[in-house]
Amino acid sequence: MKIAVLGAGAWGTTLADMLAKNGKETTLWAREPEVVAEIRETRQNKSFLPGVTLSEALKVESDPEIAFAGADYFLVVIPSQFIRPALESFRDILPNRPVIVCASKGIELDSLAPMSRVVAEALEGKRPRYASLSGPSFAAEVATDMPTSVSLGCEDHELGRELQEAFSTPFFRVYYTPDYRGVELGGAVKNVIAIAAGIADGLGFGHDARAALITRGLAELSRLGEAMGGQERTFMGLSGMGDLVLTCTGDLSRNRQVGLKLGQGKSLDDIIGEMRAVAEGVKTTKSLFHLSKKLGVELPITDQIYSILYEGKDPATATKDLMSRNLKDE
């Protein structure tokens, strides 16, 4: 079994290293030649995953033709807004019917498409077989073998079970579901709610506010997810509630950190300028806002985060507006 991992950020590097340590022939493709050189020379990705020594068995390449040669699975861990152009550029070197496992979380800005549709359109004619890997997982914890459980969504049951077995390790437990759409949407929407939770903490609110945001955020996730074809039970699981709780409470969450600094009065431009890694929730907020209007799905928390990020609304005012909406049944 040979696996090509596309994207050498913290999560891509972590998953590639995990697979290599678990006996899978794994090649990590990195866009940046300097990252490839650094990993080869030091066995560390100091730019994105500092302090972690990578397996000697892990190969790393910047030439996609070499990285992808003979691969059975292609694990995509590229920021969601760049997946379409990346896969389109790789079309001629990918095999027919490639297995694409997407571990990126987002909704494409221009098309408002989830990653499953992006992959299908980018590789049209190749007939890709798709799966989504998502759940409560920080790269820094998985990289140090801390116990983690995630969901893998794949419509093809046989392929899904095969992938479940391939990606499971003694410390990384994979649960299977055929509801790939629910898995990928849970991973995308929770990042927006994590920004909201960070803002609440930055404003000095208490545990009550955070618990309310998580609970009502789960309601928003479920409403949109079901409108997009996901199943309610999926949103109650690891890729929904589990990932939502983690990203809204964990200090390692990049999206929560963005919200925290916004609540403390920093500008979005300054916050993004200080970050090397991508906080997917910033762009997903815009995608989600427009998608909800298109589908007629009410997402009040998302609406306020959109106003803060893209219309310059004061976070305290947004909180007041959110709390003073018309009263409703739960």
GULUMSE-422574 format. One record per residue (C-alpha): chain; x, y, z. Coordinates in nm, 3 decimals, decimal comma. Layout:
<recs>
<kette:A	c1:X	c2:Y	c3:Z>
...
</recs>
This chain:
<recs>
<kette:A	c1:0,000	c2:0,000	c3:0,000>
<kette:A	c1:0,140	c2:0,338	c3:-0,101>
<kette:A	c1:-0,004	c2:0,669	c3:0,015>
<kette:A	c1:0,073	c2:1,016	c3:-0,119>
<kette:A	c1:-0,002	c2:1,303	c3:0,120>
<kette:A	c1:-0,062	c2:1,638	c3:-0,051>
<kette:A	c1:0,026	c2:1,933	c3:0,170>
<kette:A	c1:0,304	c2:1,970	c3:0,428>
<kette:A	c1:0,136	c2:2,195	c3:0,682>
<kette:A	c1:0,105	c2:2,079	c3:1,042>
<kette:A	c1:-0,185	c2:1,840	c3:0,978>
<kette:A	c1:-0,051	c2:1,698	c3:0,651>
<kette:A	c1:0,292	c2:1,639	c3:0,803>
<kette:A	c1:0,138	c2:1,478	c3:1,111>
<kette:A	c1:-0,081	c2:1,239	c3:0,913>
<kette:A	c1:0,203	c2:1,148	c3:0,677>
<kette:A	c1:0,434	c2:1,077	c3:0,971>
<kette:A	c1:0,166	c2:0,872	c3:1,146>
<kette:A	c1:0,108	c2:0,659	c3:0,838>
<kette:A	c1:0,480	c2:0,605	c3:0,783>
<kette:A	c1:0,532	c2:0,501	c3:1,146>
<kette:A	c1:0,242	c2:0,259	c3:1,106>
<kette:A	c1:0,418	c2:0,074	c3:0,824>
<kette:A	c1:0,252	c2:0,239	c3:0,522>
<kette:A	c1:0,478	c2:0,346	c3:0,236>
<kette:A	c1:0,413	c2:0,718	c3:0,253>
<kette:A	c1:0,539	c2:1,015	c3:0,053>
<kette:A	c1:0,467	c2:1,371	c3:0,163>
<kette:A	c1:0,439	c2:1,625	c3:-0,117>
<kette:A	c1:0,535	c2:1,979	c3:-0,018>
<kette:A	c1:0,495	c2:2,281	c3:-0,244>
<kette:A	c1:0,787	c2:2,458	c3:-0,076>
<kette:A	c1:1,133	c2:2,316	c3:-0,172>
<kette:A	c1:1,278	c2:2,462	c3:0,148>
<kette:A	c1:1,037	c2:2,251	c3:0,355>
<kette:A	c1:1,145	c2:1,939	c3:0,165>
<kette:A	c1:1,512	c2:2,021	c3:0,222>
<kette:A	c1:1,453	c2:2,087	c3:0,592>
<kette:A	c1:1,271	c2:1,758	c3:0,650>
<kette:A	c1:1,535	c2:1,560	c3:0,461>
<kette:A	c1:1,821	c2:1,721	c3:0,650>
<kette:A	c1:1,677	c2:1,746	c3:1,001>
<kette:A	c1:1,374	c2:1,509	c3:1,003>
<kette:A	c1:1,170	c2:1,804	c3:1,127>
<kette:A	c1:0,920	c2:2,044	c3:0,972>
<kette:A	c1:1,020	c2:2,340	c3:1,187>
<kette:A	c1:0,799	c2:2,582	c3:0,996>
<kette:A	c1:0,471	c2:2,402	c3:1,061>
<kette:A	c1:0,531	c2:2,126	c3:1,317>
<kette:A	c1:0,823	c2:2,233	c3:1,537>
<kette:A	c1:0,965	c2:2,000	c3:1,797>
<kette:A	c1:0,846	c2:1,676	c3:1,633>
<kette:A	c1:1,102	c2:1,432	c3:1,493>
<kette:A	c1:0,961	c2:1,263	c3:1,184>
<kette:A	c1:0,992	c2:0,898	c3:1,092>
<kette:A	c1:1,297	c2:0,799	c3:0,887>
<kette:A	c1:1,056	c2:0,595	c3:0,675>
<kette:A	c1:0,868	c2:0,906	c3:0,559>
<kette:A	c1:0,967	c2:1,021	c3:0,212>
<kette:A	c1:0,923	c2:1,385	c3:0,110>
<kette:A	c1:0,917	c2:1,533	c3:-0,241>
<kette:A	c1:0,842	c2:1,865	c3:-0,411>
<kette:A	c1:0,804	c2:1,701	c3:-0,754>
<kette:A	c1:0,448	c2:1,568	c3:-0,773>
<kette:A	c1:0,533	c2:1,317	c3:-1,044>
<kette:A	c1:0,779	c2:1,148	c3:-0,810>
<kette:A	c1:0,558	c2:1,189	c3:-0,501>
<kette:A	c1:0,248	c2:1,041	c3:-0,665>
<kette:A	c1:0,409	c2:0,759	c3:-0,863>
<kette:A	c1:0,240	c2:0,428	c3:-0,787>
<kette:A	c1:0,026	c2:0,565	c3:-0,503>
<kette:A	c1:-0,293	c2:0,381	c3:-0,409>
<kette:A	c1:-0,444	c2:0,663	c3:-0,201>
<kette:A	c1:-0,408	c2:1,040	c3:-0,221>
<kette:A	c1:-0,461	c2:1,216	c3:0,112>
<kette:A	c1:-0,537	c2:1,583	c3:0,044>
<kette:A	c1:-0,442	c2:1,822	c3:0,325>
<kette:A	c1:-0,417	c2:2,144	c3:0,124>
<kette:A	c1:-0,606	c2:2,454	c3:0,248>
<kette:A	c1:-0,958	c2:2,422	c3:0,110>
<kette:A	c1:-0,951	c2:2,734	c3:-0,109>
<kette:A	c1:-0,651	c2:2,595	c3:-0,301>
<kette:A	c1:-0,767	c2:2,237	c3:-0,355>
<kette:A	c1:-0,934	c2:2,296	c3:-0,693>
<kette:A	c1:-0,635	c2:2,460	c3:-0,868>
<kette:A	c1:-0,396	c2:2,209	c3:-0,710>
<kette:A	c1:-0,590	c2:1,904	c3:-0,828>
<kette:A	c1:-0,644	c2:2,057	c3:-1,172>
<kette:A	c1:-0,269	c2:2,101	c3:-1,204>
<kette:A	c1:-0,217	c2:1,735	c3:-1,107>
<kette:A	c1:-0,482	c2:1,590	c3:-1,340>
<kette:A	c1:-0,240	c2:1,452	c3:-1,597>
<kette:A	c1:-0,026	c2:1,269	c3:-1,342>
<kette:A	c1:-0,307	c2:1,119	c3:-1,134>
<kette:A	c1:-0,437	c2:0,772	c3:-1,229>
<kette:A	c1:-0,792	c2:0,703	c3:-1,339>
<kette:A	c1:-1,034	c2:0,649	c3:-1,050>
<kette:A	c1:-0,797	c2:0,786	c3:-0,787>
<kette:A	c1:-0,891	c2:0,744	c3:-0,422>
<kette:A	c1:-0,901	c2:1,097	c3:-0,279>
<kette:A	c1:-0,921	c2:1,122	c3:0,099>
<kette:A	c1:-0,980	c2:1,485	c3:0,195>
<kette:A	c1:-0,864	c2:1,599	c3:0,538>
<kette:A	c1:-0,913	c2:1,970	c3:0,464>
<kette:A	c1:-1,207	c2:2,156	c3:0,615>
<kette:A	c1:-1,390	c2:2,431	c3:0,432>
<kette:A	c1:-1,640	c2:2,545	c3:0,169>
<kette:A	c1:-1,508	c2:2,693	c3:-0,155>
<kette:A	c1:-1,566	c2:3,068	c3:-0,182>
<kette:A	c1:-1,655	c2:3,115	c3:-0,549>
<kette:A	c1:-1,871	c2:2,805	c3:-0,599>
<kette:A	c1:-1,999	c2:2,762	c3:-0,239>
<kette:A	c1:-1,919	c2:2,393	c3:-0,292>
<kette:A	c1:-1,815	c2:2,140	c3:-0,028>
<kette:A	c1:-1,486	c2:1,962	c3:-0,091>
<kette:A	c1:-1,652	c2:1,651	c3:-0,234>
<kette:A	c1:-1,793	c2:1,859	c3:-0,520>
<kette:A	c1:-1,468	c2:2,048	c3:-0,565>
<kette:A	c1:-1,278	c2:1,720	c3:-0,602>
<kette:A	c1:-1,536	c2:1,576	c3:-0,844>
<kette:A	c1:-1,527	c2:1,886	c3:-1,065>
<kette:A	c1:-1,150	c2:1,934	c3:-1,054>
<kette:A	c1:-1,094	c2:1,572	c3:-1,157>
<kette:A	c1:-1,390	c2:1,539	c3:-1,393>
<kette:A	c1:-1,332	c2:1,251	c3:-1,629>
<kette:A	c1:-1,097	c2:1,078	c3:-1,382>
<kette:A	c1:-1,395	c2:0,945	c3:-1,182>
<kette:A	c1:-1,236	c2:0,997	c3:-0,839>
<kette:A	c1:-1,349	c2:0,791	c3:-0,542>
<kette:A	c1:-1,396	c2:1,023	c3:-0,246>
<kette:A	c1:-1,370	c2:1,004	c3:0,130>
<kette:A	c1:-1,358	c2:1,268	c3:0,403>
<kette:A	c1:-1,148	c2:1,239	c3:0,720>
<kette:A	c1:-1,245	c2:1,473	c3:1,003>
<kette:A	c1:-1,290	c2:1,489	c3:1,378>
<kette:A	c1:-1,150	c2:1,635	c3:1,701>
<kette:A	c1:-0,778	c2:1,626	c3:1,633>
<kette:A	c1:-0,496	c2:1,871	c3:1,696>
<kette:A	c1:-0,182	c2:1,802	c3:1,494>
<kette:A	c1:0,043	c2:1,861	c3:1,795>
<kette:A	c1:-0,137	c2:1,591	c3:1,993>
<kette:A	c1:-0,161	c2:1,332	c3:1,715>
<kette:A	c1:0,207	c2:1,388	c3:1,632>
<kette:A	c1:0,300	c2:1,286	c3:1,987>
<kette:A	c1:0,083	c2:0,974	c3:1,987>
<kette:A	c1:-0,191	c2:1,105	c3:2,215>
<kette:A	c1:-0,516	c2:0,903	c3:2,183>
<kette:A	c1:-0,744	c2:1,052	c3:1,915>
<kette:A	c1:-1,067	c2:0,941	c3:1,747>
<kette:A	c1:-1,201	c2:1,070	c3:1,415>
<kette:A	c1:-1,465	c2:0,993	c3:1,152>
<kette:A	c1:-1,413	c2:0,876	c3:0,797>
<kette:A	c1:-1,702	c2:0,931	c3:0,558>
<kette:A	c1:-1,717	c2:0,734	c3:0,234>
<kette:A	c1:-2,022	c2:0,641	c3:0,029>
<kette:A	c1:-1,851	c2:0,324	c3:-0,101>
<kette:A	c1:-1,876	c2:0,085	c3:0,195>
<kette:A	c1:-1,599	c2:-0,149	c3:0,078>
<kette:A	c1:-1,358	c2:0,138	c3:0,016>
<kette:A	c1:-1,461	c2:0,304	c3:0,342>
<kette:A	c1:-1,379	c2:-0,007	c3:0,544>
<kette:A	c1:-1,048	c2:-0,040	c3:0,361>
<kette:A	c1:-0,956	c2:0,320	c3:0,443>
<kette:A	c1:-1,071	c2:0,279	c3:0,803>
<kette:A	c1:-0,827	c2:-0,007	c3:0,844>
<kette:A	c1:-0,545	c2:0,175	c3:0,664>
<kette:A	c1:-0,566	c2:0,492	c3:0,873>
<kette:A	c1:-0,623	c2:0,335	c3:1,214>
<kette:A	c1:-0,331	c2:0,298	c3:1,454>
<kette:A	c1:-0,303	c2:0,202	c3:1,824>
<kette:A	c1:-0,355	c2:0,570	c3:1,915>
<kette:A	c1:-0,557	c2:0,700	c3:1,616>
<kette:A	c1:-0,901	c2:0,537	c3:1,609>
<kette:A	c1:-1,110	c2:0,580	c3:1,294>
<kette:A	c1:-1,488	c2:0,537	c3:1,290>
<kette:A	c1:-1,659	c2:0,475	c3:0,957>
<kette:A	c1:-1,980	c2:0,626	c3:0,820>
<kette:A	c1:-2,119	c2:0,636	c3:0,466>
<kette:A	c1:-2,227	c2:0,997	c3:0,529>
<kette:A	c1:-1,926	c2:1,171	c3:0,375>
<kette:A	c1:-2,126	c2:1,490	c3:0,326>
<kette:A	c1:-2,208	c2:1,516	c3:0,694>
<kette:A	c1:-1,844	c2:1,454	c3:0,788>
<kette:A	c1:-1,707	c2:1,723	c3:0,558>
<kette:A	c1:-1,970	c2:1,984	c3:0,650>
<kette:A	c1:-1,920	c2:1,931	c3:1,023>
<kette:A	c1:-1,550	c2:1,993	c3:0,979>
<kette:A	c1:-1,613	c2:2,315	c3:0,788>
<kette:A	c1:-1,887	c2:2,478	c3:0,996>
<kette:A	c1:-1,728	c2:2,417	c3:1,336>
<kette:A	c1:-1,440	c2:2,650	c3:1,246>
<kette:A	c1:-1,680	c2:2,944	c3:1,222>
<kette:A	c1:-1,832	c2:2,868	c3:1,561>
<kette:A	c1:-1,480	c2:2,837	c3:1,705>
<kette:A	c1:-1,413	c2:3,198	c3:1,599>
<kette:A	c1:-1,729	c2:3,298	c3:1,785>
<kette:A	c1:-1,619	c2:3,110	c3:2,097>
<kette:A	c1:-1,280	c2:3,280	c3:2,080>
<kette:A	c1:-1,444	c2:3,621	c3:2,052>
<kette:A	c1:-1,655	c2:3,548	c3:2,359>
<kette:A	c1:-1,344	c2:3,455	c3:2,556>
<kette:A	c1:-1,161	c2:3,762	c3:2,426>
<kette:A	c1:-1,444	c2:3,982	c3:2,547>
<kette:A	c1:-1,413	c2:3,828	c3:2,892>
<kette:A	c1:-1,737	c2:3,632	c3:2,892>
<kette:A	c1:-1,766	c2:3,320	c3:3,105>
<kette:A	c1:-1,826	c2:2,950	c3:3,068>
<kette:A	c1:-2,199	c2:3,010	c3:3,025>
<kette:A	c1:-2,146	c2:3,201	c3:2,701>
<kette:A	c1:-1,909	c2:2,940	c3:2,563>
<kette:A	c1:-2,151	c2:2,656	c3:2,641>
<kette:A	c1:-2,434	c2:2,846	c3:2,474>
<kette:A	c1:-2,226	c2:2,910	c3:2,162>
<kette:A	c1:-2,127	c2:2,545	c3:2,134>
<kette:A	c1:-2,485	c2:2,425	c3:2,178>
<kette:A	c1:-2,645	c2:2,677	c3:1,943>
<kette:A	c1:-2,352	c2:2,638	c3:1,705>
<kette:A	c1:-2,431	c2:2,268	c3:1,686>
<kette:A	c1:-2,789	c2:2,362	c3:1,595>
<kette:A	c1:-2,659	c2:2,579	c3:1,309>
<kette:A	c1:-2,424	c2:2,304	c3:1,192>
<kette:A	c1:-2,708	c2:2,051	c3:1,192>
<kette:A	c1:-2,952	c2:2,281	c3:1,007>
<kette:A	c1:-2,709	c2:2,356	c3:0,728>
<kette:A	c1:-2,576	c2:2,002	c3:0,715>
<kette:A	c1:-2,919	c2:1,848	c3:0,673>
<kette:A	c1:-3,004	c2:2,105	c3:0,405>
<kette:A	c1:-2,690	c2:1,991	c3:0,220>
<kette:A	c1:-2,776	c2:1,622	c3:0,245>
<kette:A	c1:-2,598	c2:1,522	c3:0,567>
<kette:A	c1:-2,753	c2:1,301	c3:0,834>
<kette:A	c1:-2,847	c2:1,431	c3:1,180>
<kette:A	c1:-2,670	c2:1,148	c3:1,364>
<kette:A	c1:-2,341	c2:1,243	c3:1,197>
<kette:A	c1:-2,354	c2:1,590	c3:1,350>
<kette:A	c1:-2,393	c2:1,436	c3:1,696>
<kette:A	c1:-2,072	c2:1,239	c3:1,645>
<kette:A	c1:-1,699	c2:1,300	c3:1,628>
<kette:A	c1:-1,695	c2:1,508	c3:1,310>
<kette:A	c1:-1,978	c2:1,726	c3:1,438>
<kette:A	c1:-2,017	c2:1,774	c3:1,811>
<kette:A	c1:-1,675	c2:1,627	c3:1,891>
<kette:A	c1:-1,480	c2:1,858	c3:1,663>
<kette:A	c1:-1,697	c2:2,154	c3:1,760>
<kette:A	c1:-1,624	c2:2,110	c3:2,132>
<kette:A	c1:-1,251	c2:2,074	c3:2,069>
<kette:A	c1:-1,210	c2:2,379	c3:1,848>
<kette:A	c1:-1,425	c2:2,599	c3:2,071>
<kette:A	c1:-1,234	c2:2,512	c3:2,389>
<kette:A	c1:-0,880	c2:2,412	c3:2,292>
<kette:A	c1:-0,602	c2:2,669	c3:2,293>
<kette:A	c1:-0,437	c2:2,489	c3:1,999>
<kette:A	c1:-0,730	c2:2,585	c3:1,775>
<kette:A	c1:-0,617	c2:2,845	c3:1,520>
<kette:A	c1:-0,976	c2:2,957	c3:1,461>
<kette:A	c1:-1,040	c2:3,006	c3:1,831>
<kette:A	c1:-0,717	c2:3,208	c3:1,852>
<kette:A	c1:-0,837	c2:3,434	c3:1,570>
<kette:A	c1:-1,159	c2:3,499	c3:1,761>
<kette:A	c1:-0,977	c2:3,550	c3:2,089>
<kette:A	c1:-0,761	c2:3,825	c3:1,939>
<kette:A	c1:-1,060	c2:3,986	c3:1,768>
<kette:A	c1:-1,238	c2:3,999	c3:2,103>
<kette:A	c1:-0,930	c2:4,161	c3:2,253>
<kette:A	c1:-0,947	c2:4,439	c3:1,995>
<kette:A	c1:-0,693	c2:4,336	c3:1,730>
<kette:A	c1:-0,775	c2:4,381	c3:1,361>
<kette:A	c1:-0,828	c2:4,081	c3:1,135>
<kette:A	c1:-0,547	c2:4,193	c3:0,901>
<kette:A	c1:-0,299	c2:4,208	c3:1,188>
<kette:A	c1:-0,408	c2:3,870	c3:1,320>
<kette:A	c1:-0,375	c2:3,698	c3:0,981>
<kette:A	c1:-0,045	c2:3,871	c3:0,919>
<kette:A	c1:0,100	c2:3,714	c3:1,234>
<kette:A	c1:-0,005	c2:3,359	c3:1,136>
<kette:A	c1:0,198	c2:3,118	c3:0,923>
<kette:A	c1:-0,071	c2:2,851	c3:0,919>
<kette:A	c1:-0,420	c2:2,898	c3:0,773>
<kette:A	c1:-0,727	c2:2,951	c3:0,990>
<kette:A	c1:-0,988	c2:2,797	c3:0,759>
<kette:A	c1:-1,282	c2:2,951	c3:0,945>
<kette:A	c1:-1,208	c2:3,305	c3:0,824>
<kette:A	c1:-1,286	c2:3,228	c3:0,460>
<kette:A	c1:-1,540	c2:2,960	c3:0,547>
<kette:A	c1:-1,742	c2:3,229	c3:0,728>
<kette:A	c1:-1,788	c2:3,414	c3:0,400>
<kette:A	c1:-1,873	c2:3,094	c3:0,210>
<kette:A	c1:-2,114	c2:2,982	c3:0,479>
<kette:A	c1:-2,286	c2:3,320	c3:0,500>
<kette:A	c1:-2,362	c2:3,325	c3:0,127>
<kette:A	c1:-2,451	c2:2,956	c3:0,117>
<kette:A	c1:-2,703	c2:2,996	c3:0,398>
<kette:A	c1:-2,872	c2:3,281	c3:0,212>
<kette:A	c1:-2,885	c2:3,073	c3:-0,105>
<kette:A	c1:-3,041	c2:2,778	c3:0,080>
<kette:A	c1:-3,265	c2:2,986	c3:0,307>
<kette:A	c1:-3,111	c2:2,837	c3:0,623>
<kette:A	c1:-3,099	c2:3,057	c3:0,932>
<kette:A	c1:-2,750	c2:3,084	c3:1,086>
<kette:A	c1:-2,758	c2:3,374	c3:1,334>
<kette:A	c1:-2,414	c2:3,313	c3:1,489>
<kette:A	c1:-2,254	c2:3,286	c3:1,147>
<kette:A	c1:-2,427	c2:3,606	c3:1,037>
<kette:A	c1:-2,273	c2:3,799	c3:1,327>
<kette:A	c1:-1,925	c2:3,653	c3:1,269>
<kette:A	c1:-1,953	c2:3,755	c3:0,904>
<kette:A	c1:-2,042	c2:4,110	c3:1,010>
<kette:A	c1:-1,742	c2:4,122	c3:1,243>
<kette:A	c1:-1,494	c2:3,981	c3:0,991>
<kette:A	c1:-1,613	c2:4,149	c3:0,672>
<kette:A	c1:-1,819	c2:4,452	c3:0,772>
<kette:A	c1:-1,614	c2:4,580	c3:1,065>
<kette:A	c1:-1,886	c2:4,528	c3:1,323>
<kette:A	c1:-1,784	c2:4,567	c3:1,686>
<kette:A	c1:-1,784	c2:4,225	c3:1,861>
<kette:A	c1:-1,965	c2:4,362	c3:2,168>
<kette:A	c1:-2,241	c2:4,504	c3:1,946>
<kette:A	c1:-2,266	c2:4,174	c3:1,762>
<kette:A	c1:-2,310	c2:3,995	c3:2,093>
<kette:A	c1:-2,586	c2:4,234	c3:2,197>
<kette:A	c1:-2,766	c2:4,188	c3:1,865>
<kette:A	c1:-2,738	c2:3,810	c3:1,892>
<kette:A	c1:-2,878	c2:3,806	c3:2,245>
<kette:A	c1:-3,166	c2:4,045	c3:2,168>
<kette:A	c1:-3,313	c2:3,849	c3:1,876>
<kette:A	c1:-3,679	c2:3,748	c3:1,897>
<kette:A	c1:-3,732	c2:3,474	c3:2,153>
<kette:A	c1:-3,793	c2:3,126	c3:2,012>
<kette:A	c1:-3,863	c2:2,767	c3:2,110>
<kette:A	c1:-3,558	c2:2,545	c3:2,131>
</recs>
